[in-house]
Amino acid sequence: MNQPEQAPTLTQVAPDTVTRRRRVPPRSGSWIRLVLAGLGAFLMASGLLLRFYAAPRLIAAPVGIYSTVTLTDPHASYFDQGTLAARHDVTLTFNETIRGDAAASTGTIAVWDVFTALEDLKHHVRLNIAFQRSAFNRRTGELTNCCGASVNDDTQARQNGIGAVKWPIGTQKTTYQVYDLNTERAWPAVYSGTAHVQGLLTYRFTQRIPPTVVQQLPGVPTALLGLPGASRSVVANRTFQARNTFWVDPLTGVPVGVEERILSVLHGPGGQGRLMVANADLTMTPASQRSLAALARQNAVAITTLRQTAPLGGLLLGILLIVAGTVPFPRLPRQVTRYSIVGTPWRGK
C-alpha cells in the first residue's frame, strides 16, 4: 500500500544545505550617539561663552535701585544758627538716599541720584544737604562726567575717582581714589585690613581728608569767631575734614559698613578765630548694615552663577554627553538560524 506523502516540515538542516537568513533590523544607536555628541559640544561651547564673554558683560551694578542708608552719632556737637548757640551731646542723623535712573543709564554706565542730609531730628535743625547726580562705569565704579552728572545742580563740577556708594566689582587690596561730596574731589582710601560685618568678610579702607575750605560765608560776626575788639562782620571760610572708614564686600563692591568722623569749622580772615560748625562720629546703623549685607549676598549669588556654577555645569554635562556619544553601545550577538524544508530532521554528529 502506498504511504501518504509526508508533508514537509521546517527543521534545522546541515550547514551545507541551502539556507535562508533571517533579516536583522538596522540599529538606531549611531544617530543617538551623534545627537548626544552634538548636544555635548553645544553645552561646552555655551559654558565657555558664558564664562569668558557673557559674564563680564552681564555682571554689573544695577540701574534700577532705590535705597536709604543711615548713619548716626548720639553724642555729636554743632552750632545752631537759629539760636546762635552751640549744642552738645545731641543726636545727629545722616541719611543718604540713592535712586537709580534706569532711563538715563546704558549697558556700561549707571546713573544714580544721591541725596544726603545731615540733621538734628529732635530739634528740627538741618545742618547740611547735598545732591549728587553720578554717572559711573557699572563694573569698575569709575565716575564719569556724562549723562547730566552734577553736584548740587552744578554740571560744571568735575567728578573723579570712584563713588563712595558703589565700589568696583572684585574690589582689590589696594588704594582707591574715592570721591567726597563735601569737598567735591577724590581722596585716597588706603586698604587697611579685613573685618567681618554682618557675617561677611569685608575689606577695610581708610580715607583721611585734611582741613579743606569748602564754603565762604559773608556777614559772620567776629564775636561768634571769638575775635577780640568791637564786633564786625567778616567773610569766614568754612573748612571740612574727615576720617572715613569703609567696609566693602570685595566680590560685589557693596559697602556694607561706613564710619565718618567729621569736623567742620569756621575761620575768619587769615585763619583767625574759630567757630565749630559740626563735630560728629557718624556710624552706619545695624539696620542699614543688614540691608546692604543682604544686597551683597544677593548680588554674590548672581555673580557666582554667571562666573562659576552655570559655566562649570555646562562644561561638565557637555563632556559627559560627548563621552556618551563617542563610546559605542555594546552589541548583542546576532543568532542566525538556518532553515530548510525537508522530510526528516538532520542530526549532527
C-alpha positions in Angstrom: 0.0 0.0 0.0 1.3 3.3 -0.9 2.1 5.5 2.1 0.7 9.0 2.1 3.2 11.6 1.1 4.6 13.2 4.2 4.2 17.0 4.5 7.4 18.9 4.5 8.5 20.2 8.0 10.6 23.1 9.0 13.7 21.8 10.8 17.3 22.6 11.3 19.5 21.5 8.4 23.1 20.7 7.9 25.5 23.5 7.3 26.0 22.6 3.7 22.3 22.8 2.8 20.7 25.7 1.1 19.6 28.2 3.8 17.7 31.4 4.2 18.9 34.0 6.8 16.5 36.0 9.0 16.7 39.7 8.3 18.0 41.8 11.3 16.5 45.3 11.7 19.1 48.1 11.5 20.3 49.5 14.8 19.4 53.1 15.9 22.4 53.6 18.2 24.5 55.5 15.7 22.2 58.5 15.3 21.6 58.6 19.1 25.3 58.9 19.7 25.5 61.6 17.1 22.8 63.7 18.8 24.4 63.2 22.2 27.8 64.3 20.9 26.3 67.4 19.2 24.4 68.4 22.3 27.5 67.9 24.5 29.6 70.1 22.1 26.9 72.8 22.3 26.8 72.8 26.1 30.6 73.0 26.3 30.7 75.9 23.9 27.8 77.6 25.8 29.6 77.2 29.1 32.8 78.7 27.8 31.0 81.5 26.1 29.1 82.4 29.3 32.2 82.4 31.4 34.5 84.4 29.2 32.2 86.5 27.1 28.7 86.9 28.6 29.6 87.0 32.3 31.9 90.0 32.2 29.2 91.9 30.4 26.2 90.8 32.5 27.9 91.3 35.9 27.4 95.0 36.6 25.9 97.5 39.0 22.1 97.7 38.8 20.5 100.7 37.1 17.2 100.4 38.9 17.9 100.9 42.6 16.3 102.7 45.5 17.7 102.6 49.0 18.3 104.7 52.0 21.4 104.4 54.2 21.5 105.9 57.7 24.5 106.9 59.9 24.1 108.4 63.4 26.0 109.8 66.3 24.2 110.1 69.6 26.9 112.3 71.1 27.5 115.0 68.4 28.0 118.7 68.7 27.1 121.5 66.3 26.3 125.3 66.1 22.6 126.1 65.8 22.4 129.1 63.6 18.7 129.6 64.6 19.5 130.2 68.3 23.2 131.2 67.8 24.2 128.7 70.4 26.3 125.5 70.4 24.5 122.2 71.1 26.4 119.4 72.6 25.7 115.7 73.2 22.9 115.6 70.7 22.0 113.0 68.1 22.9 113.9 64.5 21.5 111.7 61.7 23.0 111.4 58.2 20.6 110.0 55.6 21.8 109.0 52.2 19.1 108.2 49.6 20.0 106.6 46.4 17.8 106.3 43.3 18.9 104.8 40.1 17.9 106.5 36.8 17.3 103.5 34.5 16.2 105.6 31.6 19.5 107.6 31.6 21.7 104.6 32.2 23.3 102.4 29.5 24.8 98.9 29.3 28.1 100.2 30.6 27.1 103.4 32.5 24.8 103.6 35.5 23.3 106.9 36.6 22.4 107.3 40.2 20.9 110.3 42.0 22.2 110.6 45.6 20.6 113.0 48.1 22.2 113.5 51.5 21.1 115.3 54.6 22.8 115.9 58.0 20.3 117.0 60.6 19.2 117.1 64.2 15.8 115.5 64.0 14.8 116.2 67.6 15.3 120.0 67.3 14.4 120.2 63.6 17.7 121.6 62.6 19.2 120.7 59.2 22.9 121.4 59.1 23.7 120.4 55.5 22.1 119.0 52.4 23.7 117.9 49.2 22.6 116.4 45.9 24.8 114.4 43.5 23.9 113.0 40.2 26.7 110.5 39.5 27.4 108.5 36.3 29.9 105.7 36.7 31.1 102.5 35.0 28.9 99.7 36.1 31.8 97.3 36.6 34.7 99.4 37.7 32.8 102.1 39.6 34.9 104.9 37.9 33.0 108.2 37.8 32.5 110.0 34.5 31.0 113.4 33.7 28.4 112.4 31.2 24.6 111.9 31.4 23.9 115.1 33.3 26.3 114.4 36.1 26.3 117.3 38.6 26.9 118.3 42.2 24.1 120.5 43.7 22.8 121.0 40.2 26.2 122.3 39.0 27.0 120.4 35.9 30.5 122.1 35.7 31.6 120.3 38.9 34.1 117.6 37.9 33.7 114.1 39.5 36.6 111.7 39.5 37.7 108.5 41.2 35.1 106.1 42.3 31.8 106.9 44.1 31.6 106.1 47.8 28.3 104.3 47.3 29.5 101.8 44.8 33.0 100.2 44.7 34.4 98.1 41.9 33.1 94.6 41.4 36.0 92.5 42.5 37.5 95.1 44.9 41.2 94.7 45.4 43.5 95.2 48.3 44.9 98.4 47.0 44.4 102.2 47.3 41.4 103.8 45.6 40.7 107.4 44.9 37.2 107.9 46.4 35.1 110.9 45.6 34.0 113.1 48.6 30.8 115.1 48.1 31.7 117.7 50.8 35.0 118.7 49.2 33.9 117.8 45.7 37.1 115.9 44.9 38.6 112.5 45.3 40.9 111.5 48.2 42.9 108.2 48.6 41.3 105.4 50.5 44.0 103.0 51.7 43.4 99.3 52.2 43.9 98.7 55.9 42.9 95.0 56.5 39.8 92.8 56.7 36.9 92.6 59.1 33.6 90.7 59.4 30.5 92.8 59.1 27.0 91.2 59.3 28.7 87.8 58.7 30.5 89.0 55.5 34.3 89.1 55.2 35.0 92.7 54.1 38.0 94.8 53.0 38.5 97.8 55.2 39.7 101.1 53.6 40.6 104.3 55.5 40.4 107.8 53.9 41.8 110.9 55.5 40.6 114.3 54.3 42.7 117.2 55.6 41.1 120.6 56.5 39.8 121.9 53.2 37.9 125.1 52.5 34.5 124.2 51.2 32.5 127.4 51.6 32.8 131.1 52.1 30.2 132.8 54.3 29.8 136.6 54.3 28.4 138.6 57.2 29.7 136.4 60.0 30.1 138.4 63.3 33.6 138.4 64.6 32.2 137.8 68.1 31.0 134.4 67.0 34.5 133.6 65.9 36.0 134.7 69.2 37.9 137.6 67.8 38.7 140.5 70.2 37.6 144.0 69.7 34.4 145.6 68.5 32.1 143.1 66.7 32.0 143.5 63.0 31.0 141.3 60.0 33.6 139.4 58.1 33.8 136.8 55.4 34.5 133.5 57.1 35.9 130.3 55.5 34.2 127.0 56.4 36.6 124.1 56.4 35.8 120.4 56.4 37.9 117.5 57.4 37.1 113.8 57.9 38.5 110.4 58.6 36.3 107.9 56.7 36.3 104.1 57.0 34.7 101.9 54.5 34.0 98.1 54.9 33.5 96.8 51.4 32.3 93.3 50.2 35.1 92.5 47.8 33.1 90.3 45.4 30.2 92.7 44.8 31.7 96.1 45.7 28.9 96.9 48.1 30.0 99.0 51.1 28.3 97.2 54.0 29.7 99.4 56.7 30.7 103.1 56.8 32.1 105.4 59.6 32.6 109.1 59.1 34.4 111.2 61.7 33.7 114.8 60.5 34.7 118.2 61.8 33.6 121.4 60.2 34.9 124.8 61.5 34.5 128.5 60.6 37.6 130.7 60.5 37.9 134.4 60.0 40.3 136.2 57.6 43.8 134.9 57.7 42.6 131.8 59.6 41.9 133.9 62.7 39.2 132.9 65.1 37.3 129.7 65.3 33.6 128.5 65.4 32.8 124.8 65.5 30.0 124.1 63.0 29.7 120.4 63.4 31.7 117.6 65.1 30.4 114.1 64.8 31.4 110.4 64.7 28.8 109.0 62.4 28.4 105.2 62.1 26.1 103.2 60.0 23.1 101.8 61.8 22.7 98.0 62.1 19.5 98.1 60.1 21.4 99.7 57.2 24.2 97.2 57.5 21.8 94.3 57.4 20.1 95.7 54.3 23.4 96.2 52.4 24.7 92.8 53.5 21.5 91.2 52.1 22.0 93.1 48.8 25.7 92.0 48.7 24.7 88.3 49.2 22.0 88.6 46.5 24.5 90.1 44.1 27.1 87.5 45.1 24.7 84.6 44.1 24.2 86.1 40.7 27.9 86.7 40.1 28.8 83.2 41.2 26.1 81.7 39.0 27.4 83.6 35.9 31.1 83.1 36.6 31.2 79.5 38.0 28.1 77.5 38.5 26.4 77.8 35.1 29.7 77.6 33.0 31.1 74.7 35.0 27.7 72.8 34.9 27.5 73.3 31.1 31.1 72.2 30.7 30.8 69.0 32.8 27.5 68.0 31.3 28.8 68.6 27.8 31.8 66.4 28.5 29.6 63.6 29.8 27.4 63.8 26.7 30.3 63.8 24.4 31.7 60.7 26.1 28.3 59.0 25.9 28.1 59.9 22.2 31.6 58.6 21.2 31.7 55.4 23.2 29.8 52.8 21.2 26.9 50.8 22.8 27.7 47.1 23.5 26.4 44.9 20.7 24.3 41.9 21.4 25.4 38.7 19.5 23.2 38.0 16.5 21.9 34.5 16.2 21.3 33.3 12.7 19.0 30.3 12.3 19.1 28.4 9.1 16.1 26.6 7.8 15.3 24.1 5.0 12.2 22.3 4.0 13.0 18.6 4.3 11.2 15.5 5.2 13.2 14.5 8.2 15.4 16.4 10.6 19.2 16.4 10.2 21.1 15.2 13.2 24.6 16.5 13.5 27.4 14.2 14.6 
